[in-house]
Amino acid sequence: DYKGQKLAEQIFQGIILVSAVIGFIYGYITEQFGWTVYIVMAGFALSCLLTLPPWPMYRRNPLKWLPVQESGSEEKKAADRKPKRHSKS
């Protein structure tokens, strides 16, 4: 559903942003860029774990689809239509 997609996107972006800020601060303090990369990658892995599987919290508002129509009714409707005649300019 659309609300679940929005929630997953917000969670994903939030975790990435927080891990990037924490990684930057920790990497700056320790003067090691590698730690910044590791922390951002860990945040990415965590956000993927939380948002990619179809968890029930993302499926609370299912979409209502139209009922299935028989294929014969569509062919009948197409046969009933009159061909359009274009006027010559």
Summary of the structure (lengths in Angstrom):
residues: 89
radius of gyration: 26.0
end to end distance: 48.9
largest distance: 78.8
contacts: 188
relative contact order: 0.15
helix: 69%
strand: 0%
